[in-house]
């Protein structure tokens, strides 16, 4: 029996109750993912989502988002305006209830919003809680109403500050993220623009203007063609094989939209949305689309003699090679599941999507036989490549995670076999690979050195990909299989860390590797298993003292302690007054320049290293970037480089 000492005392006084929005400020990552740049930009998305919900309900068609000079955000819409009258139960303004209480809002009332996105009732109050200050201005019922908050707490009750013009209505929300919560409070225009562009494509009746008052950038996103224009945007650097196919309709109360086209590439790019939420893990709506596509195209091909009986059999993968598609459904009561709650689980949605697309796509193909023929020809070419790659894939298939018979000879494996505690470094070059093998902890760290640059998978058929020795080595070492056999749960390592040199070649190799993982082992990324190592760029030495710096800023911070009379020290260790001070600054251009002990200390020791986890915030944006950087079209790549050249640091040729 436990003793009655004070140390073991556990009673009602030990139970803490977090009131209002305290819980959000105590554990912000639970509500917005993290307190880094991703979480910061999520605040903008949550407020914009409220405006989008007004548009979906048919009450708004214009949204203005501004990044002000002091990193404050303002978002205005011409919707109905948040109600300001007294809430019958809370005995205070409905506006204050919405802004200060979790799980309060009109999204739970299906008479107000039939469908909605965002965090379902916690979004705007979470933004309020995590803002240094926030003010809401509402125009409705002939008046202009205002309430201000500091860190989620109302400064004063809601008050009427003026009269609205006739028929003038809407909500203006202005906020500044709290620097006590967020590590960085600087907004990136492109990050906000990507989400707004996506929303404008998904909602063709809405116009969203994005203004950056810091540098004057001003873009209005409005796409009358909706999903058709979305697919064209995604495929603008690829060669389309036919005009975009568009299907729209409603089945069993579920509005369904689909646009797709085939192109000359070899990758499958399907983007699925539920109530404007990008369902990166798919779900029942995506399953319904894939089933309908396979069945309808297969039936069409046999019916029209495009495939002869007894010849090659087409599979679902064949029907999706070179396909770019966007499917968007509106579900009144979505049930999400999966690791990131972005997988739709509603079983009725599958049958609704499958039935509608079966009917509509069948009609389209009968009316457009030339398009149907091009699609089937593309699918047959995919089937031939699949058959040619089958033997190569069989060679790389692993029976289970403990089967080491087919491991590549150059892999220095670890002794622990539990994937959760194992990690593999994919290292550029034999020299760095040698240092890594000597410096690693052999118990849990495996090293796979690569020789040269792997194949650019963006431009290659699957059979050519599987003929590449370096790719075969990676597939065998990781152990998750490839293609239809791929299963990220079978990976032999919980972390796969890309470690390349900090120069142009190293960046190119890293991009080639990321392209491969994104296109053919995407689940490794979405499950959080792919990382990028961050080796130091500088070593600063004075006498017996040694320091490592990962960028110029950190280097300069270290050098501050050695500044004579406030004078600057350049990379040679010589101050402005011309005195040598005994400081040696080394710039690492390659991993091979570090000995095993240095590589372990700076880049491989879990206690001291920095690694970046690879994640995909927007699948459509990621697809666009990979196609721009690694595809056939040269002009878009040149434009991308010119636009982003100002952000480049530490460039070594």
VEXDREN-2710 file (C-alpha; in Angstrom, 1 decimal):
% VEXDREN-2710
k/r/px/py/pz
1/UNK/0.0/0.0/0.0
2/UNK/1.3/3.5/-0.9
3/UNK/2.3/5.6/2.1
4/UNK/0.6/8.9/2.9
5/UNK/3.5/11.2/2.4
6/UNK/3.0/14.6/0.7
7/UNK/5.1/13.5/-2.3
8/UNK/2.4/10.9/-3.1
9/UNK/-0.6/13.1/-2.3
10/UNK/-3.0/13.3/-5.2
11/UNK/-6.3/15.0/-4.7
12/UNK/-8.7/17.5/-6.3
13/UNK/-6.3/20.4/-5.8
14/UNK/-3.9/18.7/-8.2
15/UNK/-6.5/18.8/-11.1
16/UNK/-5.9/22.0/-13.2
17/UNK/-8.7/23.5/-15.2
18/UNK/-7.5/25.6/-18.2
19/UNK/-10.2/28.2/-18.8
20/UNK/-11.1/29.9/-22.0
21/UNK/-8.3/29.8/-24.5
22/UNK/-5.5/29.0/-22.0
23/UNK/-5.3/25.4/-23.3
24/UNK/-4.5/26.7/-26.8
25/UNK/-1.7/28.9/-25.5
26/UNK/-0.4/26.1/-23.3
27/UNK/-0.2/23.6/-26.2
28/UNK/-0.4/25.5/-29.5
29/UNK/1.0/22.7/-31.6
30/UNK/-2.0/20.5/-30.8
31/UNK/-4.2/23.0/-32.7
32/UNK/-2.0/24.3/-35.5
33/UNK/0.6/21.6/-36.0
34/UNK/3.7/23.5/-34.8
35/UNK/4.9/27.0/-33.8
36/UNK/7.3/27.3/-36.8
37/UNK/6.6/28.8/-40.2
38/UNK/4.0/26.1/-41.0
39/UNK/1.9/26.9/-37.9
40/UNK/2.3/30.7/-38.5
41/UNK/0.8/30.5/-42.0
42/UNK/-1.9/28.2/-40.7
43/UNK/-3.4/31.1/-38.8
44/UNK/-4.0/32.9/-42.2
45/UNK/-5.6/29.8/-43.6
46/UNK/-8.0/29.4/-40.7
47/UNK/-9.4/32.9/-41.1
48/UNK/-9.6/32.7/-44.9
49/UNK/-11.4/29.3/-44.5
50/UNK/-14.2/31.2/-42.6
51/UNK/-14.6/33.6/-45.5
52/UNK/-14.6/30.6/-48.0
53/UNK/-17.4/29.0/-45.9
54/UNK/-19.5/32.1/-46.4
55/UNK/-18.9/31.8/-50.1
56/UNK/-19.8/28.1/-50.2
57/UNK/-23.1/29.1/-48.4
58/UNK/-23.7/31.6/-51.3
59/UNK/-23.2/34.8/-49.3
60/UNK/-19.7/36.0/-50.3
61/UNK/-17.8/36.2/-53.6
62/UNK/-15.0/38.6/-52.7
63/UNK/-12.1/38.2/-50.2
64/UNK/-9.1/40.5/-49.7
65/UNK/-6.0/39.3/-47.8
66/UNK/-3.3/41.8/-46.8
67/UNK/0.2/41.4/-45.4
68/UNK/0.8/44.7/-43.7
69/UNK/4.3/46.3/-43.4
70/UNK/4.6/45.3/-39.7
71/UNK/3.8/41.6/-40.4
72/UNK/0.1/42.1/-39.4
73/UNK/-2.5/40.2/-41.4
74/UNK/-5.9/41.5/-42.4
75/UNK/-8.7/39.4/-44.1
76/UNK/-11.9/40.9/-45.3
77/UNK/-14.9/39.4/-47.0
78/UNK/-18.3/40.5/-48.2
79/UNK/-20.3/37.8/-46.5
80/UNK/-23.1/38.1/-44.0
81/UNK/-20.8/39.2/-41.1
82/UNK/-20.5/37.4/-37.8
83/UNK/-23.6/37.8/-35.8
84/UNK/-23.3/40.5/-33.0
85/UNK/-26.6/40.1/-31.2
86/UNK/-26.8/38.5/-27.7
87/UNK/-26.2/34.8/-27.5
88/UNK/-29.2/33.2/-25.7
89/UNK/-27.2/30.9/-23.5
90/UNK/-23.9/32.7/-23.0
91/UNK/-25.6/36.1/-22.4
92/UNK/-23.0/38.0/-24.4
93/UNK/-22.5/39.0/-28.0
94/UNK/-22.3/36.1/-30.4
95/UNK/-19.2/37.7/-31.9
96/UNK/-17.4/37.4/-28.6
97/UNK/-18.6/33.8/-28.2
98/UNK/-17.2/32.9/-31.7
99/UNK/-13.9/34.6/-31.0
100/UNK/-13.2/33.4/-27.5
101/UNK/-14.7/29.9/-27.2
102/UNK/-13.5/26.6/-28.7
103/UNK/-16.1/24.6/-30.6
104/UNK/-18.3/27.6/-31.1
105/UNK/-19.6/28.7/-34.5
106/UNK/-22.2/28.4/-37.2
107/UNK/-20.5/25.4/-38.8
108/UNK/-22.3/23.0/-36.4
109/UNK/-25.7/24.2/-37.6
110/UNK/-26.3/22.6/-41.1
111/UNK/-29.0/25.3/-41.7
112/UNK/-26.2/27.9/-41.6
113/UNK/-23.4/26.0/-43.4
114/UNK/-24.2/22.9/-45.4
115/UNK/-20.5/22.2/-45.7
116/UNK/-17.4/23.8/-44.2
117/UNK/-13.6/23.4/-44.0
118/UNK/-11.0/24.5/-41.5
119/UNK/-10.7/23.2/-38.0
120/UNK/-14.5/22.9/-37.6
121/UNK/-15.3/25.5/-34.9
122/UNK/-11.9/26.0/-33.3
123/UNK/-10.2/27.9/-36.1
124/UNK/-10.8/31.6/-35.5
125/UNK/-10.7/31.3/-31.7
126/UNK/-7.4/29.5/-31.9
127/UNK/-6.0/32.4/-34.1
128/UNK/-7.3/34.8/-31.5
129/UNK/-5.6/32.9/-28.7
130/UNK/-2.3/32.9/-30.5
131/UNK/-2.3/36.5/-31.5
132/UNK/-0.6/39.4/-29.6
133/UNK/-3.7/41.3/-30.6
134/UNK/-6.7/40.9/-32.8
135/UNK/-9.6/43.1/-33.9
136/UNK/-12.8/42.2/-35.7
137/UNK/-15.0/44.7/-37.5
138/UNK/-18.4/43.5/-38.6
139/UNK/-20.8/45.2/-41.0
140/UNK/-24.3/44.0/-40.8
141/UNK/-27.8/45.1/-39.8
142/UNK/-27.1/48.6/-40.9
143/UNK/-24.2/49.1/-38.3
144/UNK/-20.4/48.7/-38.0
145/UNK/-19.5/46.7/-34.9
146/UNK/-16.0/46.3/-33.3
147/UNK/-14.3/44.2/-30.7
148/UNK/-10.6/44.0/-29.8
149/UNK/-8.7/41.3/-28.0
150/UNK/-5.3/40.8/-26.5
151/UNK/-4.0/37.2/-26.5
152/UNK/-7.6/36.0/-26.9
153/UNK/-9.1/38.1/-24.1
154/UNK/-11.6/40.8/-25.0
155/UNK/-10.4/44.3/-24.2
156/UNK/-14.0/45.7/-24.1
157/UNK/-17.5/44.4/-25.0
158/UNK/-18.6/44.6/-28.6
159/UNK/-19.6/48.1/-29.5
160/UNK/-21.2/49.8/-32.5
161/UNK/-18.8/52.4/-33.9
162/UNK/-20.7/53.6/-36.9
163/UNK/-23.4/53.1/-39.5
164/UNK/-23.0/50.7/-42.5
165/UNK/-24.1/51.8/-46.0
166/UNK/-27.2/50.2/-47.5
167/UNK/-26.7/46.5/-48.2
168/UNK/-23.1/46.8/-46.9
169/UNK/-22.0/43.7/-45.0
170/UNK/-19.0/41.5/-44.2
171/UNK/-16.2/40.8/-41.7
172/UNK/-12.7/42.3/-41.4
173/UNK/-10.3/40.5/-39.2
174/UNK/-6.9/42.0/-38.4
175/UNK/-4.3/40.2/-36.2
176/UNK/-0.6/40.1/-35.3
177/UNK/0.8/36.7/-34.3
178/UNK/2.2/36.5/-30.8
179/UNK/6.0/36.5/-30.7
180/UNK/5.8/34.8/-27.4
181/UNK/4.4/31.8/-29.2
182/UNK/6.0/31.8/-32.7
183/UNK/9.7/31.5/-33.3
184/UNK/9.4/33.4/-36.5
185/UNK/6.7/36.0/-37.3
186/UNK/7.6/36.9/-40.9
187/UNK/5.1/35.8/-43.5
188/UNK/6.0/34.4/-46.9
189/UNK/4.0/35.8/-49.7
190/UNK/4.4/32.6/-51.9
191/UNK/3.2/30.3/-49.1
192/UNK/0.0/32.3/-48.6
193/UNK/-0.4/32.7/-52.4
194/UNK/-0.3/28.9/-53.0
195/UNK/-3.2/28.2/-50.7
196/UNK/-5.2/31.1/-52.0
197/UNK/-4.6/30.0/-55.6
198/UNK/-5.8/26.5/-54.7
199/UNK/-9.0/27.9/-53.1
200/UNK/-9.7/30.1/-56.1
201/UNK/-9.4/27.1/-58.5
202/UNK/-11.7/25.0/-56.2
203/UNK/-14.3/27.8/-56.0
204/UNK/-14.7/29.3/-59.4
205/UNK/-17.2/31.9/-58.3
206/UNK/-14.9/33.5/-55.8
207/UNK/-12.3/36.3/-56.3
208/UNK/-9.5/36.5/-53.8
209/UNK/-7.0/39.4/-53.8
210/UNK/-3.7/39.1/-52.1
211/UNK/-1.8/42.3/-51.3
212/UNK/1.7/42.5/-49.8
213/UNK/2.2/46.1/-48.5
214/UNK/5.8/45.3/-47.7
215/UNK/6.9/45.3/-51.3
216/UNK/3.8/46.3/-53.2
217/UNK/3.0/42.8/-54.7
218/UNK/-0.7/42.6/-55.6
219/UNK/-2.4/39.6/-57.2
220/UNK/-6.1/38.7/-57.7
221/UNK/-6.9/35.0/-58.0
222/UNK/-10.1/34.3/-59.9
223/UNK/-10.6/31.3/-62.3
224/UNK/-13.9/31.1/-64.2
225/UNK/-12.8/27.7/-65.5
226/UNK/-12.3/26.3/-62.0
227/UNK/-10.9/22.8/-62.0
228/UNK/-10.3/22.8/-65.7
229/UNK/-7.9/25.7/-65.2
230/UNK/-6.4/24.0/-62.2
231/UNK/-5.4/21.0/-64.3
232/UNK/-4.0/23.2/-67.0
233/UNK/-1.9/25.0/-64.4
234/UNK/-0.6/21.8/-63.0
235/UNK/0.3/20.5/-66.5
236/UNK/1.5/23.7/-68.1
237/UNK/5.1/22.3/-68.3
238/UNK/3.9/18.9/-69.6
239/UNK/2.7/17.9/-73.1
240/UNK/-1.1/17.3/-72.9
241/UNK/-2.4/14.4/-75.1
242/UNK/-6.0/15.8/-75.3
243/UNK/-8.3/18.5/-74.1
244/UNK/-9.2/18.5/-70.4
245/UNK/-12.1/16.3/-69.5
246/UNK/-14.6/17.9/-67.0
247/UNK/-17.3/16.2/-65.1
248/UNK/-19.8/17.9/-62.7
249/UNK/-22.9/16.6/-61.0
250/UNK/-24.6/15.6/-57.7
251/UNK/-25.3/12.1/-56.5
252/UNK/-27.1/11.3/-53.3
253/UNK/-26.8/14.8/-52.1
254/UNK/-23.0/15.0/-52.7
255/UNK/-21.8/17.6/-55.2
256/UNK/-18.9/16.2/-57.3
257/UNK/-16.4/17.9/-59.6
258/UNK/-13.7/16.2/-61.6
259/UNK/-11.2/17.5/-64.2
260/UNK/-8.4/15.4/-65.8
261/UNK/-6.1/15.0/-68.7
262/UNK/-3.3/12.7/-69.8
263/UNK/0.1/14.0/-70.7
264/UNK/3.3/12.6/-72.1
265/UNK/5.0/12.2/-68.6
266/UNK/5.1/8.9/-66.7
267/UNK/4.0/10.1/-63.3
268/UNK/0.5/9.9/-61.7
269/UNK/-0.8/13.2/-60.2
270/UNK/-4.2/13.0/-58.6
271/UNK/-5.2/15.7/-56.1
272/UNK/-8.4/15.1/-54.0
273/UNK/-10.3/17.6/-51.9
274/UNK/-13.2/17.4/-49.5
275/UNK/-14.9/20.8/-48.6
276/UNK/-11.7/22.5/-49.9
277/UNK/-9.5/20.4/-47.6
278/UNK/-6.6/18.7/-49.5
279/UNK/-7.0/15.0/-48.5
280/UNK/-3.4/14.1/-48.9
281/UNK/-4.1/10.6/-47.7
282/UNK/-7.0/10.1/-50.1
283/UNK/-10.0/8.3/-48.9
284/UNK/-13.3/6.9/-50.2
285/UNK/-13.9/9.7/-52.8
286/UNK/-10.5/8.9/-54.3
287/UNK/-11.1/5.1/-54.3
288/UNK/-14.4/5.7/-56.0
289/UNK/-12.7/7.8/-58.8
290/UNK/-10.0/5.2/-59.4
291/UNK/-12.5/2.4/-59.6
292/UNK/-14.7/4.2/-62.0
293/UNK/-11.8/5.3/-64.2
294/UNK/-10.4/1.7/-64.4
295/UNK/-13.8/0.1/-65.1
296/UNK/-15.0/2.7/-67.6
297/UNK/-11.8/2.8/-69.6
298/UNK/-11.4/-0.9/-69.6
299/UNK/-15.0/-1.5/-70.8
300/UNK/-14.5/1.2/-73.5
301/UNK/-11.3/-0.3/-74.8
302/UNK/-12.8/-3.8/-75.2
303/UNK/-16.1/-2.6/-76.6
304/UNK/-14.3/-0.6/-79.3
305/UNK/-11.7/-3.3/-80.2
306/UNK/-8.8/-1.2/-78.9
307/UNK/-7.6/-4.3/-76.8
308/UNK/-7.8/-7.8/-78.2
309/UNK/-9.0/-10.6/-76.1
310/UNK/-6.2/-12.7/-74.6
311/UNK/-3.6/-10.0/-75.2
312/UNK/-2.1/-7.7/-72.5
313/UNK/-4.2/-7.0/-69.5
314/UNK/-4.5/-3.4/-68.4
315/UNK/-4.3/-2.7/-64.6
316/UNK/-5.3/0.4/-62.6
317/UNK/-1.7/1.6/-62.6
318/UNK/-1.7/1.5/-66.4
319/UNK/-4.8/3.7/-66.5
320/UNK/-3.2/6.3/-64.2
321/UNK/0.3/6.7/-65.8
322/UNK/0.6/10.2/-67.1
323/UNK/-2.7/11.3/-65.6
324/UNK/-3.2/14.6/-63.9
325/UNK/-6.6/14.9/-62.1
326/UNK/-8.3/17.0/-59.5
327/UNK/-11.4/15.7/-57.8
328/UNK/-13.4/17.8/-55.4
329/UNK/-16.5/16.8/-53.4
330/UNK/-18.6/18.6/-50.9
331/UNK/-19.7/16.4/-48.0
332/UNK/-22.1/17.7/-45.3
333/UNK/-20.8/15.4/-42.5
334/UNK/-17.2/14.4/-43.4
335/UNK/-15.6/11.7/-41.3
336/UNK/-11.8/12.0/-41.5
337/UNK/-9.3/9.5/-40.4
338/UNK/-5.6/8.7/-41.0
339/UNK/-2.4/10.0/-39.4
340/UNK/-3.1/13.7/-40.3
341/UNK/-6.9/13.5/-40.4
342/UNK/-6.8/14.1/-44.1
343/UNK/-8.3/10.8/-45.3
344/UNK/-12.1/10.7/-46.0
345/UNK/-13.8/7.7/-44.4
346/UNK/-17.5/8.2/-45.5
347/UNK/-18.4/4.9/-47.3
348/UNK/-21.4/6.5/-49.1
349/UNK/-19.1/9.0/-50.8
350/UNK/-17.3/6.1/-52.7
351/UNK/-20.5/4.8/-54.3
352/UNK/-21.7/8.4/-55.1
353/UNK/-18.4/9.3/-56.9
354/UNK/-18.1/5.9/-58.6
355/UNK/-21.7/5.9/-60.0
356/UNK/-21.5/9.5/-61.3
357/UNK/-18.2/9.2/-63.0
358/UNK/-19.1/5.8/-64.5
359/UNK/-22.1/7.4/-66.2
360/UNK/-20.6/10.7/-67.2
361/UNK/-17.2/9.4/-68.3
362/UNK/-18.8/6.7/-70.4
363/UNK/-20.9/9.4/-72.2
364/UNK/-17.9/11.5/-72.8
365/UNK/-15.9/8.7/-74.4
366/UNK/-18.7/7.7/-76.7
367/UNK/-19.0/11.4/-77.8
368/UNK/-15.3/11.9/-78.2
369/UNK/-13.8/8.7/-79.7
370/UNK/-10.5/10.4/-80.7
371/UNK/-9.8/11.3/-77.1
372/UNK/-10.7/7.8/-76.0
373/UNK/-8.3/6.3/-78.5
374/UNK/-5.4/8.5/-77.3
375/UNK/-6.0/7.6/-73.7
376/UNK/-6.1/3.8/-74.4
377/UNK/-2.9/4.1/-76.5
378/UNK/-1.2/5.8/-73.6
379/UNK/-2.4/3.1/-71.2
380/UNK/-1.1/0.3/-73.5
381/UNK/2.3/1.9/-73.6
382/UNK/2.3/2.0/-69.8
383/UNK/1.4/-1.6/-69.7
384/UNK/4.3/-2.6/-72.0
385/UNK/6.7/-0.6/-69.7
386/UNK/5.2/-2.3/-66.7
387/UNK/5.7/-5.7/-68.1
388/UNK/9.3/-4.9/-69.0
389/UNK/10.0/-3.7/-65.5
390/UNK/8.4/-6.7/-63.7
391/UNK/11.6/-8.8/-63.6
392/UNK/13.6/-5.8/-62.4
393/UNK/11.1/-5.2/-59.7
394/UNK/11.1/-8.8/-58.6
395/UNK/14.8/-8.5/-58.1
396/UNK/14.4/-5.6/-55.7
397/UNK/11.4/-7.0/-53.8
398/UNK/12.0/-7.9/-50.2
399/UNK/10.1/-10.7/-48.5
400/UNK/10.2/-9.0/-45.1
401/UNK/12.2/-6.5/-43.1
402/UNK/14.6/-9.1/-41.8
403/UNK/15.5/-10.6/-45.2
404/UNK/19.0/-9.4/-45.8
405/UNK/19.9/-11.7/-48.8
406/UNK/19.3/-9.0/-51.4
407/UNK/20.9/-6.0/-49.6
408/UNK/23.4/-4.1/-51.8
409/UNK/27.1/-4.8/-51.1
410/UNK/28.0/-1.2/-50.5
411/UNK/25.4/-0.8/-47.7
412/UNK/27.0/-0.7/-44.3
413/UNK/24.0/-1.9/-42.3
414/UNK/23.4/-1.4/-38.6
415/UNK/23.2/-4.2/-36.0
416/UNK/19.8/-3.3/-34.6
417/UNK/16.9/-4.7/-36.6
418/UNK/14.0/-2.7/-35.1
419/UNK/13.1/-0.1/-37.8
420/UNK/11.8/2.3/-35.2
421/UNK/15.4/2.7/-33.8
422/UNK/17.3/2.5/-37.1
423/UNK/18.3/5.2/-39.5
424/UNK/20.0/5.1/-42.9
425/UNK/22.2/7.9/-44.3
426/UNK/22.2/8.1/-48.1
427/UNK/25.5/9.8/-48.7
428/UNK/26.9/11.5/-51.8
429/UNK/30.2/9.9/-52.9
430/UNK/32.6/7.2/-51.7
431/UNK/34.8/9.7/-49.8
432/UNK/32.0/11.1/-47.6
433/UNK/30.6/7.5/-47.4
434/UNK/33.9/6.3/-46.0
435/UNK/34.0/9.0/-43.3
436/UNK/30.4/8.4/-42.5
437/UNK/31.0/4.6/-42.1
438/UNK/33.9/5.3/-39.7
439/UNK/32.2/8.0/-37.7
440/UNK/28.7/6.5/-37.3
441/UNK/27.2/4.6/-34.4
442/UNK/27.1/1.1/-35.9
443/UNK/24.3/-0.1/-33.6
444/UNK/21.6/2.0/-35.2
445/UNK/23.1/3.9/-38.2
446/UNK/23.4/2.4/-41.7
447/UNK/25.3/4.1/-44.5
448/UNK/24.5/3.8/-48.2
449/UNK/27.0/5.7/-50.4
450/UNK/25.9/6.7/-53.9
451/UNK/28.2/7.0/-56.8
452/UNK/27.4/10.1/-59.0
453/UNK/23.9/11.4/-59.8
454/UNK/20.9/9.1/-59.9
455/UNK/18.6/9.1/-62.8
456/UNK/16.1/12.0/-63.2
457/UNK/12.9/10.0/-62.7
458/UNK/10.8/12.9/-63.9
459/UNK/11.8/12.1/-67.4
460/UNK/12.1/8.3/-67.4
461/UNK/9.8/5.3/-67.8
462/UNK/9.6/2.9/-64.9
463/UNK/11.6/0.2/-66.5
464/UNK/14.5/2.6/-67.1
465/UNK/14.3/3.7/-63.5
466/UNK/14.6/0.2/-62.3
467/UNK/17.7/-0.4/-64.5
468/UNK/19.6/2.4/-62.6
469/UNK/22.1/0.8/-60.2
470/UNK/21.9/3.5/-57.5
471/UNK/18.1/3.4/-57.5
472/UNK/18.1/-0.4/-57.3
473/UNK/20.5/-0.1/-54.3
474/UNK/18.2/2.4/-52.5
475/UNK/15.1/0.2/-53.1
476/UNK/16.8/-2.9/-51.9
477/UNK/18.2/-1.2/-48.8
478/UNK/15.0/0.5/-47.8
479/UNK/13.1/-2.7/-48.2
480/UNK/9.6/-1.2/-48.8
481/UNK/9.3/-2.6/-52.3
482/UNK/8.4/-0.6/-55.4
483/UNK/5.4/0.3/-57.5
484/UNK/2.3/-1.7/-56.7
485/UNK/4.2/-3.7/-54.0
486/UNK/5.3/-0.5/-52.1
487/UNK/4.5/-0.4/-48.4
488/UNK/6.2/2.2/-46.2
489/UNK/5.4/0.1/-43.1
490/UNK/8.0/-2.4/-44.4
491/UNK/10.8/0.1/-44.4
492/UNK/13.9/-1.2/-42.6
493/UNK/14.6/2.2/-41.2
494/UNK/12.5/4.7/-39.2
495/UNK/14.6/7.6/-40.6
496/UNK/16.1/8.0/-44.1
497/UNK/18.5/10.9/-44.1
498/UNK/19.9/12.5/-47.3
499/UNK/23.4/13.8/-46.7
500/UNK/24.9/15.7/-49.6
501/UNK/27.6/18.4/-50.1
502/UNK/26.8/22.1/-49.7
503/UNK/27.5/23.0/-53.3
504/UNK/25.6/23.1/-56.6
505/UNK/26.3/19.4/-57.3
506/UNK/25.1/18.4/-53.8
507/UNK/21.9/20.4/-54.2
508/UNK/21.3/18.8/-57.6
509/UNK/21.8/15.3/-56.1
510/UNK/19.5/16.1/-53.2
511/UNK/16.8/17.3/-55.6
512/UNK/17.1/14.2/-57.7
513/UNK/16.7/12.0/-54.6
514/UNK/13.7/14.0/-53.4
515/UNK/12.1/13.7/-56.8
516/UNK/12.5/10.0/-56.7
517/UNK/11.0/9.7/-53.2
518/UNK/8.2/12.1/-54.0
519/UNK/7.2/10.3/-57.2
520/UNK/7.7/6.7/-56.3
521/UNK/8.0/6.4/-52.4
522/UNK/5.7/9.3/-51.4
523/UNK/4.4/7.5/-48.4
524/UNK/7.8/7.6/-46.8
525/UNK/7.5/11.4/-46.9
526/UNK/3.9/11.6/-45.7
527/UNK/4.7/9.2/-42.8
528/UNK/7.6/11.5/-41.8
529/UNK/10.5/9.1/-42.5
530/UNK/12.6/11.3/-44.9
531/UNK/15.1/13.9/-43.6
532/UNK/17.8/16.2/-44.9
533/UNK/21.1/16.4/-43.0
534/UNK/22.5/19.8/-42.1
535/UNK/26.3/19.6/-42.1
536/UNK/28.1/22.8/-40.9
537/UNK/29.4/25.3/-43.5
538/UNK/32.1/26.8/-41.3
539/UNK/34.7/25.8/-38.8
540/UNK/36.1/28.6/-36.6
541/UNK/39.4/27.8/-34.8
542/UNK/41.4/30.0/-32.4
543/UNK/44.1/28.1/-30.6
544/UNK/42.6/25.0/-29.0
545/UNK/39.0/26.4/-29.3
546/UNK/36.9/25.1/-32.2
547/UNK/33.4/26.1/-33.2
548/UNK/31.1/25.0/-36.0
549/UNK/28.6/27.3/-37.8
550/UNK/25.8/26.2/-40.0
551/UNK/25.4/29.5/-41.8
552/UNK/26.9/33.0/-42.1
553/UNK/24.7/34.4/-39.3
554/UNK/25.9/31.8/-36.8
555/UNK/29.5/32.3/-38.0
556/UNK/29.3/36.0/-37.4
557/UNK/27.8/35.4/-33.9
558/UNK/30.8/33.3/-33.0
559/UNK/33.2/35.9/-34.5
560/UNK/31.7/38.7/-32.4
561/UNK/33.5/37.4/-29.3
562/UNK/36.8/37.9/-31.1
563/UNK/36.2/41.4/-32.6
564/UNK/39.0/43.8/-31.6
565/UNK/37.4/47.2/-30.7
566/UNK/34.3/46.4/-32.6
567/UNK/36.1/45.9/-35.9
568/UNK/34.8/43.3/-38.3
569/UNK/36.6/40.0/-39.1
570/UNK/36.4/38.6/-42.6
571/UNK/36.6/34.9/-43.5
572/UNK/40.4/35.0/-43.5
573/UNK/40.4/35.9/-39.8
574/UNK/41.9/39.4/-40.5
575/UNK/40.2/42.4/-38.9
576/UNK/39.6/45.7/-40.7
577/UNK/42.6/47.3/-39.0
578/UNK/44.9/44.9/-40.8
579/UNK/46.0/42.7/-37.8
580/UNK/46.0/38.9/-38.1
581/UNK/44.2/37.6/-34.9
582/UNK/45.1/33.9/-34.9
583/UNK/41.6/32.9/-36.1
584/UNK/41.3/30.3/-38.8
585/UNK/37.9/30.1/-40.6
586/UNK/37.4/27.0/-42.8
587/UNK/34.6/26.8/-45.3
588/UNK/33.4/23.2/-45.9
589/UNK/32.6/22.6/-49.5
590/UNK/32.3/18.8/-49.2
591/UNK/31.5/16.2/-46.6
592/UNK/34.7/14.5/-47.5
593/UNK/36.7/17.4/-46.1
594/UNK/35.6/16.4/-42.6
595/UNK/37.2/13.5/-40.8
596/UNK/35.0/10.8/-39.2
597/UNK/35.1/12.4/-35.7
598/UNK/34.0/15.8/-37.1
599/UNK/31.3/14.3/-39.2
600/UNK/29.9/12.5/-36.2
601/UNK/30.1/15.5/-33.9
602/UNK/28.4/17.9/-36.3
603/UNK/26.1/16.0/-38.6
604/UNK/25.4/12.4/-37.3
605/UNK/25.3/12.5/-33.5
606/UNK/21.5/12.6/-32.5
607/UNK/22.4/14.7/-29.4
608/UNK/24.0/17.5/-31.4
609/UNK/23.0/17.3/-35.0
610/UNK/20.3/19.3/-36.9
611/UNK/18.1/17.4/-39.4
612/UNK/15.2/18.8/-41.4
613/UNK/12.1/16.6/-41.8
614/UNK/10.7/16.6/-45.3
615/UNK/7.0/17.3/-45.5
616/UNK/4.5/18.3/-48.1
617/UNK/2.2/21.2/-47.1
618/UNK/0.6/21.5/-50.5
619/UNK/0.7/18.5/-52.8
620/UNK/-0.3/20.6/-55.8
621/UNK/2.5/23.1/-55.1
622/UNK/5.1/20.3/-54.7
623/UNK/4.1/18.6/-57.9
624/UNK/4.5/22.0/-59.7
625/UNK/7.9/22.6/-58.3
626/UNK/9.3/19.1/-59.2
627/UNK/7.9/19.4/-62.7
628/UNK/9.4/22.9/-63.1
629/UNK/12.8/21.9/-61.8
630/UNK/13.1/18.4/-63.2
631/UNK/10.8/18.3/-66.3
632/UNK/11.6/18.8/-70.0
633/UNK/10.5/22.5/-70.3
634/UNK/13.5/24.9/-70.0
635/UNK/11.8/28.3/-69.9
636/UNK/9.8/27.7/-66.6
637/UNK/12.9/26.4/-64.9
638/UNK/14.9/29.5/-66.0
639/UNK/12.1/31.8/-64.8
640/UNK/12.0/29.9/-61.4
641/UNK/15.8/30.3/-61.0
642/UNK/15.6/34.0/-61.9
643/UNK/12.8/34.7/-59.4
644/UNK/14.4/32.8/-56.6
645/UNK/18.1/33.7/-57.1
646/UNK/17.9/36.4/-54.5
647/UNK/17.3/33.8/-51.8
648/UNK/20.4/31.7/-52.6
649/UNK/23.0/31.5/-49.9
650/UNK/26.4/29.7/-49.8
651/UNK/26.6/29.0/-53.5
652/UNK/29.7/27.1/-54.5
653/UNK/30.3/26.3/-58.2
END
